[in-house]
Amino acid sequence: MNRRDFFRHAGTAAGTLALNAFPHHLFAAATQKFAADRVKLGPMGVEVSRLAMGTGTNGVGGSSNQTRKLGLRGLAEMLCAAYDQGVTFFDSADQYGTHSHIKEALKGVPREKVQLLTKTRATTAREMREDLDRYRSELGVDYIDIVLLHALTDPDWNRKNRGAMDVLAEAREKKIIRAHGASCHSLAALRTSALEPWLQVQLARINPARVAMDADVPAVVSALERIKAAGKGVIGMKILGVGRLRKRADECLQFALAQSCVDCFTIGSENRAEFEDLTRKIPPASVRG
């Protein structure tokens, strides 16, 4: 079996693991990777840690598993603990309700040494300006490293969201943000990303079992390869399938780490032990043969 054959087999799993005999040798790398590795994203070269601290597992309506289980101080303390281990990339969104938690964490870590990503549902220029002002106030910062249009599914998203996109481009020029892009939740939207010059950073769902993904594994990988080839930064998400693949974390990490079209990835740890487990698993997963 080669890697393409594995993709085809996994792509037919329809949401369940087809990894009873995961072909480790197909995903082995020559150089070991670590959660705290520094990675530069896309044309703006925003430098982030390879692992991002996700804060929005099952995030909707202003809360997430992280906020519900850990609370303000607990999540802030976990983010600070991640920073102490070199994981400096914090992933948030308006709908997760975690801006205030990151603001609390920033009381204990230097702002200039962490990278903040958040997401917006704004579609118009007015909505986008209001969101940028509110987000910076909620986070307690002067600038945000990366802002993404959130959960796009329409293949015409780059036309329908042009007002918000223009405001983000202007905000980047004014150094209110450092880079902009999109989080896509459909294969059609991903394919548009590869062709859209405005997009600098892509967030996309990817794992070897097609759990909570936009299409089968080969189709998603192909779309991300085109996005990466166009010079854009790619962040993977749903690496563990919203927790449904946590018992197969080694295989999922190995898969993500082997993808040349994925620069880094975000995983939402729900307690300190889960975070520590991920940081231990990433190096061996990157080279296991």
Residue frames relative to the residue before (quaternion, step in Angstrom):
aa qw qx qy qz dx dy dz
M 1.0000 0.0000 0.0000 0.0000 0.00 0.00 0.00
N 0.1881 -0.7548 0.6131 0.1382 3.59 -0.97 0.85
R 0.7276 -0.4402 0.2795 0.4459 3.58 -1.26 0.14
R 0.6448 0.5207 -0.3372 0.4466 3.59 0.97 -0.76
D 0.6256 0.5208 -0.3356 0.4741 3.58 1.04 -0.72
F 0.6379 0.5187 -0.3314 0.4629 3.57 0.99 -0.81
F 0.6237 0.5343 -0.3367 0.4606 3.59 0.93 -0.85
R 0.6766 0.4972 -0.3061 0.4487 3.58 0.85 -0.93
H 0.6564 0.5045 -0.3067 0.4696 3.58 0.99 -0.85
A 0.6795 0.4801 -0.2925 0.4714 3.58 0.88 -0.95
G 0.6436 0.5587 -0.3249 0.4100 3.56 1.05 -0.75
T 0.6693 0.4768 -0.3087 0.4790 3.59 1.19 -0.34
A 0.4651 0.7224 -0.4231 0.2880 3.58 1.30 -0.07
A 0.2230 -0.8322 0.4866 0.1449 3.60 1.28 -0.34
G 0.8103 -0.3131 0.1376 0.4758 3.54 0.80 1.06
T 0.7083 0.3613 -0.2837 0.5361 3.61 1.20 0.13
L 0.5805 -0.6136 0.4076 0.3468 3.55 -1.09 0.67
A 0.0996 -0.7471 0.6542 0.0637 3.53 -1.03 0.88
L 0.4320 0.7284 -0.4046 0.3453 3.55 1.01 0.90
N 0.1738 0.8179 -0.5328 0.1304 3.58 1.00 0.69
A 0.7659 0.1080 -0.0817 0.6285 3.55 1.16 -0.58
F 0.1164 -0.8364 0.5334 0.0484 3.55 0.52 1.21
P 0.3604 -0.7662 0.4903 0.2067 3.64 -0.68 1.04
H 0.2068 -0.8366 0.4956 0.1085 3.55 0.39 1.28
H 0.6556 0.5471 -0.3327 0.4003 3.58 0.87 -0.89
L 0.6263 0.5487 -0.3447 0.4334 3.60 1.12 -0.53
F 0.7624 0.3532 -0.1786 0.5120 3.57 1.19 -0.51
A 0.4048 0.7105 -0.4780 0.3208 3.57 1.22 0.32
A 0.1924 -0.7666 0.6027 0.1102 3.56 -1.17 0.66
A 0.5501 -0.6315 0.4359 0.3296 3.56 -1.20 0.44
T 0.7713 0.3051 -0.1470 0.5389 3.57 1.10 -0.69
Q 0.4402 -0.7040 0.4953 0.2555 3.55 -0.85 0.98
K 0.1987 -0.7722 0.5963 0.0932 3.55 -1.08 0.80
F 0.1995 -0.7842 0.5829 0.0740 3.54 -1.23 0.64
A 0.6432 -0.5364 0.3865 0.3863 3.55 -1.20 0.51
A 0.7435 0.4270 -0.2143 0.4679 3.58 1.02 -0.81
D 0.3395 0.7388 -0.5142 0.2732 3.62 1.22 0.17
R 0.3745 -0.7099 0.5488 0.2336 3.56 -1.13 0.68
V 0.0532 -0.7965 0.6008 -0.0415 3.56 -0.82 1.11
K 0.2534 -0.7603 0.5780 0.1536 3.59 -0.96 0.85
L 0.2645 -0.8078 0.5188 0.0908 3.53 -0.78 1.15
G 0.9006 -0.0420 0.0321 0.4315 3.53 -0.90 1.03
P 0.7991 -0.3505 0.2153 0.4384 3.55 -1.31 -0.20
M 0.6733 0.4788 -0.3078 0.4718 3.62 1.12 -0.49
G 0.3526 -0.7919 0.4488 0.2173 3.57 1.27 -0.16
V 0.2038 0.7746 -0.5688 0.1871 3.59 1.00 0.73
E 0.2628 -0.7932 0.5341 0.1284 3.57 -0.62 1.14
V 0.0088 0.8049 -0.5880 0.0790 3.56 -0.69 1.16
S 0.5450 -0.5570 0.4844 0.3977 3.56 -1.30 0.10
R 0.6244 -0.5639 0.3812 0.3832 3.57 -1.13 0.62
L 0.7346 0.2999 -0.1828 0.5805 3.58 1.06 -0.76
A 0.1729 -0.7528 0.6262 0.1066 3.56 -0.97 0.90
M 0.4234 -0.6807 0.5377 0.2613 3.54 -1.15 0.70
G 0.2127 -0.7835 0.5738 0.1080 3.56 -0.34 1.23
T 0.1533 -0.8063 0.5677 0.0642 3.57 -1.01 0.81
G 0.7040 0.5155 -0.2369 0.4273 3.59 1.26 0.08
T 0.1890 0.7866 -0.5668 0.1558 3.61 0.97 0.70
N 0.8136 -0.0436 -0.0467 0.5779 3.57 -0.64 1.18
G 0.2653 0.7997 -0.4916 0.2201 3.54 1.03 0.86
V 0.2671 0.7381 -0.5781 0.2229 3.55 -0.69 1.11
G 0.8452 0.2059 -0.1330 0.4749 3.54 -1.14 0.61
G 0.7005 -0.4945 0.2730 0.4363 3.57 1.09 0.61
S 0.7439 0.2833 -0.2444 0.5537 3.59 1.15 0.50
S 0.1364 -0.7741 0.6146 0.0671 3.57 -1.30 0.27
N 0.7000 -0.4174 0.3333 0.4740 3.55 -1.26 0.05
Q 0.6488 0.5346 -0.3222 0.4353 3.57 1.00 -0.82
T 0.6965 0.4524 -0.2958 0.4719 3.61 0.84 -0.86
R 0.6671 0.5134 -0.3074 0.4437 3.56 0.99 -0.81
K 0.7410 0.4208 -0.2304 0.4698 3.59 0.92 -0.85
L 0.7946 0.3482 -0.1519 0.4735 3.57 0.96 -0.86
G 0.3201 -0.7544 0.5147 0.2519 3.59 1.07 -0.61
L 0.7596 -0.3993 0.2662 0.4389 3.54 -1.35 0.11
R 0.7506 0.4080 -0.2327 0.4648 3.55 0.62 -1.10
G 0.6525 0.5402 -0.3291 0.4173 3.58 0.95 -0.82
L 0.6757 0.4638 -0.2996 0.4884 3.58 0.92 -0.84
A 0.6213 0.5383 -0.3401 0.4566 3.59 0.99 -0.78
E 0.6669 0.4992 -0.3047 0.4618 3.58 0.93 -0.85
M 0.6399 0.5102 -0.3354 0.4666 3.60 1.03 -0.70
L 0.6312 0.5193 -0.3309 0.4715 3.59 1.03 -0.73
C 0.6473 0.5064 -0.3150 0.4746 3.57 0.99 -0.79
A 0.6355 0.5204 -0.3261 0.4680 3.59 1.02 -0.77
A 0.6247 0.5238 -0.3327 0.4741 3.58 1.06 -0.75
Y 0.6283 0.5377 -0.3295 0.4555 3.58 0.95 -0.87
D 0.6520 0.5309 -0.3139 0.4410 3.57 0.94 -0.87
Q 0.7166 0.3914 -0.2416 0.5244 3.60 1.23 -0.44
G 0.6481 -0.5725 0.3017 0.4016 3.58 1.22 0.41
V 0.5481 0.5685 -0.4171 0.4498 3.60 1.26 0.14
T 0.0140 -0.8739 0.4776 -0.0895 3.52 -0.03 1.39
F 0.5890 0.5790 -0.3444 0.4464 3.59 1.31 0.03
F 0.0695 -0.8170 0.5722 -0.0161 3.60 -0.49 1.24
D 0.1862 -0.8098 0.5551 0.0390 3.55 -0.64 1.23
S 0.0591 0.8070 -0.5784 0.1035 3.57 -0.65 1.15
A 0.0664 -0.7628 0.6368 0.0910 3.55 -1.38 -0.13
D 0.6446 -0.5244 0.3893 0.3975 3.52 -1.22 0.52
Q 0.7203 0.4703 -0.2724 0.4310 3.60 0.82 -0.94
Y 0.5979 0.5590 -0.3761 0.4343 3.62 1.22 -0.20
G 0.3313 -0.7579 0.4971 0.2621 3.58 1.17 -0.55
T 0.5229 0.6841 -0.3811 0.3365 3.60 1.14 0.49
H 0.3673 0.7290 -0.5059 0.2787 3.61 1.18 0.20
S 0.6721 0.4985 -0.3088 0.4522 3.59 0.91 -0.86
H 0.6214 0.5375 -0.3386 0.4586 3.59 1.10 -0.63
I 0.6481 0.4869 -0.3156 0.4933 3.57 1.04 -0.75
K 0.6046 0.5494 -0.3525 0.4565 3.58 1.03 -0.73
E 0.6448 0.5103 -0.3135 0.4749 3.58 1.00 -0.82
A 0.6498 0.5142 -0.3175 0.4610 3.59 0.97 -0.83
L 0.6538 0.5402 -0.3139 0.4269 3.59 1.02 -0.78
K 0.5163 0.6068 -0.4297 0.4250 3.58 1.26 -0.05
G 0.7714 0.3579 -0.1750 0.4962 3.56 1.22 -0.52
V 0.7388 0.3040 -0.2194 0.5599 3.61 1.25 0.00
P 0.5514 -0.6203 0.4325 0.3523 3.63 -1.08 0.62
R 0.5116 -0.6684 0.4448 0.3061 3.59 -0.77 1.03
E 0.7085 0.4900 -0.2842 0.4210 3.59 0.83 -0.95
K 0.6956 0.4667 -0.2793 0.4694 3.61 1.22 -0.19
V 0.6741 0.3918 -0.3121 0.5429 3.57 1.26 0.27
Q 0.2905 -0.7400 0.5833 0.1670 3.53 -1.23 0.53
L 0.1711 -0.8075 0.5627 0.0450 3.54 -0.72 1.13
L 0.0653 -0.7664 0.6389 0.0148 3.54 -0.95 1.00
T 0.0791 0.7773 -0.6234 0.0316 3.54 -1.02 0.82
K 0.3328 -0.7590 0.5431 0.1350 3.54 -1.30 0.35
T 0.1781 -0.7974 0.5743 0.0505 3.53 -1.15 0.73
R 0.3480 -0.7091 0.5730 0.2183 3.53 -1.23 0.58
A 0.3703 0.7494 -0.4802 0.2657 3.60 1.25 0.08
T 0.1455 -0.7866 0.5946 0.0806 3.55 -1.10 0.76
T 0.7369 0.3701 -0.2091 0.5256 3.59 1.17 -0.54
A 0.6637 -0.4992 0.3762 0.4108 3.54 -1.29 0.31
R 0.6582 0.5129 -0.3204 0.4483 3.59 0.87 -0.87
E 0.6642 0.5013 -0.3070 0.4619 3.58 0.87 -0.92
M 0.6655 0.5127 -0.3106 0.4447 3.56 0.96 -0.85
R 0.6433 0.5096 -0.3302 0.4664 3.61 0.95 -0.80
E 0.6535 0.5105 -0.3133 0.4628 3.56 0.97 -0.85
D 0.6555 0.5100 -0.3158 0.4588 3.58 0.97 -0.83
L 0.6514 0.5178 -0.3309 0.4450 3.60 0.87 -0.85
D 0.6566 0.4962 -0.3137 0.4736 3.59 0.93 -0.83
R 0.6872 0.4811 -0.2891 0.4612 3.58 0.87 -0.93
Y 0.6516 0.5264 -0.3276 0.4370 3.58 0.87 -0.89
R 0.6700 0.4909 -0.3138 0.4601 3.59 0.87 -0.89
S 0.6334 0.5126 -0.3315 0.4756 3.57 1.06 -0.69
E 0.6787 0.4923 -0.2963 0.4574 3.60 0.89 -0.91
L 0.7038 0.4393 -0.2559 0.4962 3.58 1.06 -0.74
G 0.3585 -0.7509 0.4799 0.2781 3.58 1.21 -0.44
V 0.5672 0.5892 -0.3751 0.4363 3.58 1.09 0.74
D 0.5046 -0.6361 0.4957 0.3084 3.53 -1.32 0.33
Y 0.7957 0.0922 -0.0290 0.5979 3.57 1.15 -0.62
I 0.2652 -0.7221 0.6172 0.1652 3.54 -1.33 0.44
D 0.4945 -0.6988 0.4244 0.2949 3.56 -0.81 0.94
I 0.8121 -0.0144 0.0558 0.5806 3.60 0.77 -0.99
V 0.0425 -0.7708 0.6354 0.0162 3.58 -0.95 0.94
L 0.1184 -0.8094 0.5748 0.0212 3.56 -0.81 1.08
L 0.4420 -0.5921 0.5930 0.3200 3.53 -1.25 0.54
H 0.3372 -0.8264 0.4333 0.1249 3.54 -0.64 1.17
A 0.8923 0.0226 -0.0188 0.4505 3.53 -1.17 0.88
L 0.1728 0.8125 -0.5341 0.1572 3.58 0.84 0.98
T 0.0931 -0.8026 0.5882 0.0334 3.56 -1.02 0.85
D 0.6237 0.5729 -0.3344 0.4136 3.58 1.14 -0.60
P 0.4499 -0.6889 0.4864 0.2941 3.64 -0.82 0.84
D 0.6911 0.4329 -0.2750 0.5092 3.59 1.24 -0.36
W 0.2371 0.8126 -0.5115 0.1477 3.61 1.16 0.45
N 0.6603 0.5262 -0.3222 0.4281 3.59 1.02 -0.67
R 0.6514 0.4512 -0.3238 0.5169 3.58 1.26 -0.17
K 0.7158 0.4796 -0.2576 0.4375 3.57 0.85 -0.96
N 0.7424 0.3737 -0.2114 0.5143 3.60 1.18 -0.51
R 0.2799 0.8214 -0.4718 0.1564 3.57 1.26 0.27
G 0.6103 0.5593 -0.3633 0.4275 3.60 1.01 -0.66
A 0.6787 0.4669 -0.2786 0.4937 3.57 0.89 -0.92
M 0.6354 0.5443 -0.3253 0.4406 3.58 1.00 -0.81
D 0.6569 0.5104 -0.3123 0.4586 3.59 0.95 -0.85
V 0.6401 0.5109 -0.3292 0.4699 3.59 1.01 -0.74
L 0.6514 0.5028 -0.3245 0.4665 3.60 0.97 -0.76
A 0.6299 0.5188 -0.3373 0.4694 3.59 1.01 -0.72
E 0.6466 0.5039 -0.3079 0.4829 3.57 1.02 -0.80
A 0.6456 0.5227 -0.3171 0.4577 3.58 1.00 -0.82
R 0.6250 0.5232 -0.3408 0.4685 3.59 1.06 -0.67
E 0.6500 0.5135 -0.3171 0.4618 3.58 0.96 -0.82
K 0.7098 0.4309 -0.2448 0.5006 3.58 1.12 -0.69
K 0.4528 -0.7215 0.4082 0.3284 3.57 1.39 0.08
I 0.3519 0.7016 -0.5228 0.3326 3.56 1.13 0.72
I 0.7466 0.0699 -0.0822 0.6565 3.55 1.25 -0.51
R 0.4386 -0.7062 0.4915 0.2593 3.58 -1.24 0.33
A 0.7960 -0.0309 0.0359 0.6035 3.59 1.14 -0.57
H 0.1576 -0.7866 0.5911 0.0837 3.57 -1.22 0.50
G 0.1193 0.7938 -0.5881 0.0987 3.51 -1.23 0.49
A 0.4933 -0.6632 0.4928 0.2718 3.54 -1.20 -0.56
S 0.2638 -0.6718 0.6658 0.1891 3.47 -1.40 0.50
C 0.1031 -0.8362 0.5382 0.0238 3.58 -0.48 1.17
H 0.1538 -0.7934 0.5867 0.0520 3.54 -1.09 0.86
S 0.7140 0.2984 -0.3011 0.5573 3.57 1.01 0.82
L 0.5895 -0.5820 0.4257 0.3641 3.54 -1.18 0.57
A 0.6227 0.5483 -0.3435 0.4400 3.60 1.02 -0.74
A 0.6585 0.4976 -0.3079 0.4733 3.58 0.98 -0.84
L 0.6235 0.5356 -0.3351 0.4605 3.59 1.03 -0.77
R 0.6684 0.5038 -0.3110 0.4502 3.57 0.90 -0.85
T 0.6079 0.5319 -0.3519 0.4730 3.58 1.11 -0.59
S 0.6086 0.5883 -0.3488 0.4024 3.58 1.02 -0.80
A 0.6401 0.5455 -0.3302 0.4287 3.57 0.98 -0.80
L 0.7387 0.4225 -0.2103 0.4812 3.59 1.15 -0.66
E 0.6330 0.5690 -0.3198 0.4163 3.59 1.24 -0.33
P 0.3798 -0.7618 0.4755 0.2222 3.64 -0.41 1.17
W 0.5997 0.5948 -0.3584 0.3976 3.60 1.07 -0.70
L 0.6578 0.5439 -0.3191 0.4118 3.58 0.98 -0.83
Q 0.1298 -0.8046 0.5783 0.0374 3.56 -0.84 1.06
V 0.7890 0.1359 -0.0512 0.5970 3.58 1.14 -0.68
Q 0.1382 -0.7871 0.5991 0.0484 3.56 -0.93 0.99
L 0.1436 -0.7420 0.6489 0.0873 3.56 -1.06 0.87
A 0.0668 0.8320 -0.5394 0.1115 3.59 -0.62 1.11
R 0.4746 -0.6810 0.4951 0.2568 3.53 -1.16 0.73
I 0.1761 0.7939 -0.5590 0.1621 3.58 -0.70 1.09
N 0.2322 0.7115 -0.6450 0.1544 3.53 -1.05 0.94
P 0.6085 -0.6150 0.3547 0.3545 3.64 -1.12 0.37
A 0.7116 0.4735 -0.2504 0.4546 3.60 1.24 -0.04
R 0.4388 -0.7246 0.4295 0.3130 3.58 1.32 0.16
V 0.3663 0.7098 -0.5123 0.3155 3.58 1.02 0.77
A 0.8390 -0.0308 -0.0310 0.5423 3.60 -0.72 1.12
M 0.4503 0.6757 -0.4582 0.3616 3.57 1.00 0.86
D 0.6034 -0.6113 0.4043 0.3143 3.55 -1.34 0.26
A 0.7760 -0.0342 0.0427 0.6283 3.57 1.26 -0.37
D 0.6976 -0.4183 0.3144 0.4895 3.59 -1.20 -0.19
V 0.7084 -0.5047 0.2956 0.3949 3.53 -1.25 0.52
P 0.6766 0.4879 -0.3360 0.4373 3.67 0.72 -0.85
A 0.6559 0.5200 -0.3210 0.4431 3.61 0.95 -0.81
V 0.6665 0.4885 -0.3068 0.4724 3.58 0.94 -0.85
V 0.6478 0.5085 -0.3255 0.4646 3.59 0.90 -0.87
S 0.6416 0.5236 -0.3236 0.4577 3.60 0.95 -0.84
A 0.6562 0.5041 -0.3126 0.4664 3.59 0.93 -0.86
L 0.6789 0.4831 -0.2941 0.4683 3.59 0.93 -0.86
E 0.6012 0.5443 -0.3626 0.4592 3.58 1.06 -0.61
R 0.6560 0.4914 -0.3160 0.4779 3.60 1.00 -0.75
I 0.6301 0.5217 -0.3344 0.4680 3.59 1.01 -0.75
K 0.6693 0.4923 -0.2929 0.4732 3.56 0.91 -0.93
A 0.6527 0.5215 -0.3142 0.4508 3.59 0.95 -0.83
A 0.6489 0.5075 -0.3080 0.4759 3.58 1.19 -0.51
G 0.6046 -0.6189 0.3310 0.3767 3.57 1.27 0.21
K 0.5282 0.6411 -0.4031 0.3842 3.58 1.23 0.25
G 0.4837 -0.6449 0.5024 0.3126 3.57 -1.22 0.47
V 0.1588 -0.7948 0.5821 0.0655 3.58 -1.03 0.80
I 0.1000 -0.7628 0.6384 0.0242 3.53 -0.88 1.09
G 0.2926 -0.7563 0.5593 0.1718 3.58 -0.84 0.94
M 0.0336 -0.7668 0.6398 0.0386 3.55 -1.20 0.61
K 0.7590 0.3148 -0.2913 0.4899 3.57 -1.34 0.27
I 0.1536 0.8231 -0.5245 0.1544 3.55 1.10 0.77
L 0.7645 0.2634 -0.1457 0.5700 3.58 1.08 -0.77
G 0.5297 -0.6848 0.3911 0.3122 3.58 1.15 0.58
V 0.6432 -0.5274 0.3055 0.4634 3.59 0.89 1.02
G 0.7405 -0.4233 0.2104 0.4777 3.57 1.02 0.85
R 0.5440 0.6484 -0.3971 0.3550 3.59 1.20 -0.33
L 0.7268 0.3790 -0.2265 0.5262 3.59 1.23 -0.39
R 0.3011 0.7995 -0.4876 0.1802 3.59 1.22 0.23
K 0.6525 0.5114 -0.3253 0.4549 3.61 1.05 -0.65
R 0.7129 0.3437 -0.2412 0.5617 3.58 1.28 -0.18
A 0.1517 0.8445 -0.5007 0.1149 3.55 1.13 0.70
D 0.6184 0.5572 -0.3637 0.4182 3.61 0.95 -0.75
E 0.6802 0.4799 -0.2902 0.4720 3.58 0.89 -0.94
C 0.6747 0.5041 -0.3022 0.4465 3.57 0.91 -0.91
L 0.6480 0.5030 -0.3147 0.4775 3.57 1.01 -0.78
Q 0.6429 0.5221 -0.3270 0.4552 3.56 0.93 -0.85
F 0.6349 0.5307 -0.3178 0.4629 3.56 0.99 -0.84
A 0.6979 0.4718 -0.2817 0.4594 3.60 0.78 -1.01
L 0.6799 0.5103 -0.2927 0.4378 3.58 0.91 -0.92
A 0.6779 0.5043 -0.2885 0.4505 3.58 1.16 -0.56
Q 0.5901 0.6020 -0.3720 0.3886 3.60 1.21 -0.30
S 0.3440 -0.7572 0.5193 0.1966 3.58 -0.53 1.15
C 0.6531 0.5117 -0.3120 0.4629 3.58 1.23 -0.37
V 0.6660 0.4309 -0.3030 0.5282 3.63 1.27 0.10
D 0.2997 -0.7895 0.5135 0.1521 3.58 -0.50 1.20
C 0.7736 -0.0995 0.1285 0.6125 3.55 0.98 -0.90
F 0.1883 -0.7998 0.5564 0.1239 3.60 -1.20 0.06
T 0.3345 -0.7281 0.5696 0.1831 3.51 -1.27 0.54
I 0.0060 -0.7711 0.6362 -0.0253 3.55 -1.02 0.92
G 0.3298 -0.7753 0.5129 0.1646 3.56 -0.85 0.98
S 0.1612 -0.7742 0.6085 0.0664 3.58 -0.12 1.27
E 0.2744 -0.7887 0.5331 0.1360 3.56 -0.99 0.84
N 0.7732 0.0701 -0.1039 0.6217 3.56 1.33 0.14
R 0.6946 -0.4896 0.3220 0.4173 3.55 -1.25 0.34
A 0.6343 0.5476 -0.3416 0.4256 3.61 0.96 -0.78
E 0.6418 0.5121 -0.3286 0.4668 3.61 0.98 -0.78
F 0.6456 0.5126 -0.3249 0.4635 3.58 0.96 -0.81
E 0.6601 0.5022 -0.3100 0.4647 3.59 0.88 -0.91
D 0.6322 0.5353 -0.3299 0.4528 3.58 1.01 -0.79
L 0.6495 0.5166 -0.3188 0.4580 3.59 0.95 -0.83
T 0.6762 0.4927 -0.3078 0.4530 3.58 0.84 -0.91
R 0.6430 0.5011 -0.3269 0.4781 3.61 1.12 -0.58
K 0.7026 0.4971 -0.2720 0.4304 3.59 0.96 -0.83
I 0.5975 0.6211 -0.3753 0.3412 3.61 0.99 -0.73
P 0.6850 0.4856 -0.3442 0.4202 3.70 0.66 -0.83
P 0.7115 0.4209 -0.3068 0.4717 3.66 0.70 -0.84
A 0.6144 0.5548 -0.3569 0.4328 3.59 1.07 -0.64
S 0.6571 0.5471 -0.3162 0.4111 3.58 1.07 -0.64
V 0.8014 0.2758 -0.1298 0.5147 3.61 1.14 -0.46
R 0.4200 0.7379 -0.4641 0.2523 3.60 1.22 -0.19
G 0.1698 -0.8011 0.5693 0.0734 3.56 -0.92 0.92
